[in-house]
């Protein structure tokens, strides 16, 4: 097992080559945020990020966080989540639950739709950068982010008040964006996008 963090991180990512689903959806059941171990025995810590090179040589970045909303949502979507505290390791699907209670608390995109219990707390991975869409092998086991309304290529996605909602905007003067739209899409269809959450 590698002795330094960089080596450990490289080995950790390498252990998932070809199986991004496993690490995109892996969750632990510890409620205290303690270190957990992946199937290969490598430790995973809150706040740890890992890069994954997908089958089309696109770099995807995931971050391990604690999902802990104050109020459990009725359901979860592939969609934006928000930092709940200043450690940038605890997330919530509710805008009002965020550090400042605004859409600028954006943390990334939740891919895990099977977080149990919905009220948390549970450790899981969120995507913080890279491609996400119908051709993403990091999202093969789940539906990609679906258009809540028509979106336009070149526009940005920003959070929206509520639970995992978002808006399509032409510029980012109003809020910190979490993604850029790669292709125009109509309501209900998968969005092809590049996630770009500031870290």
C-alpha positions in Angstrom: 0.0 0.0 0.0 1.4 3.5 -0.9 2.8 5.4 2.1 2.2 8.9 0.9 -1.1 10.6 0.1 -0.3 11.3 -3.5 0.6 7.7 -4.1 -2.4 6.5 -2.1 -4.7 8.7 -4.1 -3.2 7.4 -7.4 -3.7 3.8 -6.3 -7.2 4.6 -5.1 -8.3 6.0 -8.4 -6.4 3.3 -10.4 -8.4 0.6 -8.4 -11.6 1.9 -10.0 -10.5 2.1 -13.6 -13.4 1.0 -15.7 -15.8 0.9 -12.8 -16.5 4.5 -12.0 -20.0 3.5 -10.9 -18.5 1.8 -7.9 -16.8 4.9 -6.7 -19.4 7.4 -7.8 -22.0 5.6 -5.7 -20.0 4.1 -2.8 -21.4 5.1 0.5 -20.4 4.2 4.1 -22.7 4.0 7.1 -20.5 5.8 9.6 -22.3 8.9 11.0 -19.3 10.5 12.6 -17.3 11.3 9.4 -14.5 8.9 10.4 -12.2 7.4 7.8 -13.7 4.5 5.9 -12.0 2.1 3.5 -12.8 1.2 -0.1 -13.0 -2.4 -1.4 -9.3 -2.4 -2.0 -8.4 -1.3 1.5 -7.4 2.2 0.8 -8.6 4.8 3.3 -11.1 7.5 2.3 -11.4 10.7 4.2 -14.0 13.5 4.2 -13.1 16.2 1.8 -10.8 13.8 -0.2 -11.0 14.4 -4.0 -10.2 11.8 -6.6 -9.7 12.1 -10.3 -11.0 9.5 -12.8 -10.1 9.3 -16.4 -13.2 8.0 -18.2 -13.4 5.7 -21.3 -13.3 8.8 -23.6 -10.2 10.3 -21.8 -12.2 13.0 -20.0 -11.1 13.9 -16.5 -13.8 13.6 -13.9 -13.3 14.7 -10.3 -15.3 13.4 -7.3 -15.3 14.6 -3.7 -16.1 12.4 -0.6 -18.5 14.3 1.7 -21.0 13.7 4.5 -24.7 14.0 3.3 -26.6 15.4 6.3 -29.7 17.5 5.5 -31.5 19.1 8.5 -34.8 18.0 7.0 -34.9 14.8 4.9 -36.2 15.5 1.3 -39.0 13.3 0.0 -36.7 12.0 -2.8 -33.3 12.7 -4.3 -32.4 13.7 -7.9 -29.2 13.7 -9.9 -28.7 17.4 -9.2 -27.0 20.2 -7.3 -26.1 20.0 -3.6 -24.9 22.7 -1.2 -22.2 23.0 1.5 -23.9 23.0 4.9 -20.9 24.2 6.9 -17.5 26.0 6.5 -15.5 22.7 6.5 -16.7 22.1 2.9 -17.2 18.5 3.8 -20.9 18.4 4.8 -23.6 18.7 2.1 -27.4 19.1 1.8 -29.8 19.0 -1.1 -31.6 22.0 0.3 -30.6 25.6 -0.6 -32.0 26.9 2.7 -29.8 24.4 4.6 -26.5 25.8 3.2 -23.9 27.8 5.0 -25.4 31.1 3.8 -28.7 29.8 2.7 -28.1 30.9 -0.9 -27.4 29.1 -4.2 -23.8 30.3 -3.9 -23.2 27.5 -1.4 -23.0 25.1 -4.4 -20.8 22.0 -3.6 -21.3 19.8 -6.7 -23.7 17.3 -8.3 -25.1 14.4 -6.3 -25.1 11.1 -8.3 -26.1 8.8 -5.5 -29.9 8.5 -5.5 -29.9 5.6 -3.0 -28.6 7.5 0.1 -30.1 5.6 3.0 -31.5 7.0 5.2 -32.7 10.1 3.2 -32.2 12.1 6.4 -28.5 11.0 6.6 -25.9 11.3 7.9 -24.1 9.1 5.4 -20.8 9.4 3.5 -20.9 9.5 -0.3 -19.3 11.0 -3.4 -20.4 14.0 -5.4 -19.0 15.1 -8.8 -17.3 18.4 -8.7 -15.8 18.7 -12.2 -15.8 17.1 -15.6 -18.4 15.7 -18.0 -21.8 14.5 -17.0 -24.4 13.3 -19.4 -26.0 10.4 -21.1 -22.6 9.1 -22.4 -20.9 9.4 -19.0 -19.6 6.1 -17.7 -19.5 7.6 -14.2 -23.3 7.7 -14.3 -24.1 4.5 -16.1 -26.3 3.1 -13.3 -28.4 6.2 -12.8 -30.2 8.7 -15.0 -28.1 11.8 -15.8 -29.2 15.3 -14.8 -32.5 15.8 -16.6 -33.6 19.1 -18.1 -36.2 20.8 -15.7 -36.9 23.1 -18.6 -35.3 23.8 -22.0 -31.5 24.6 -21.7 -29.3 26.2 -24.3 -25.8 25.2 -25.4 -23.2 27.6 -23.9 -25.5 28.7 -21.1 -24.6 28.1 -17.4 -26.5 26.2 -14.8 -26.9 27.9 -11.4 -28.7 26.6 -8.3 -32.3 27.6 -7.6 -34.2 27.9 -4.3 -35.7 24.6 -3.3 -34.4 21.0 -3.4 -31.9 20.2 -6.2 -33.4 22.7 -8.6 -31.4 24.8 -11.1 -31.8 27.6 -13.6 -30.3 28.0 -17.1 -28.7 31.5 -17.5 -26.8 33.2 -20.2 -24.2 34.7 -17.8 -23.0 34.3 -14.3 -23.5 37.8 -12.9 -26.3 36.6 -10.6 -24.7 33.5 -8.9 -21.8 31.1 -9.0 -22.5 28.5 -11.8 -22.0 24.8 -11.3 -21.9 23.7 -14.9 -21.9 24.8 -18.6 -24.4 23.3 -21.0 -22.7 21.5 -23.9 -25.8 20.9 -26.1 -29.3 22.4 -26.2 -31.9 20.1 -24.6 -35.6 20.2 -24.1 -37.5 19.5 -20.9 -37.2 15.9 -19.5 -34.2 14.9 -21.6 -30.6 14.2 -20.3 -28.4 17.3 -20.3 -24.8 17.1 -21.6 -22.8 19.3 -19.4 -19.4 20.1 -18.0 -19.4 20.5 -14.2 -17.1 23.3 -12.9 -17.7 23.8 -9.2 -15.1 26.2 -7.6 -13.1 24.3 -5.0 
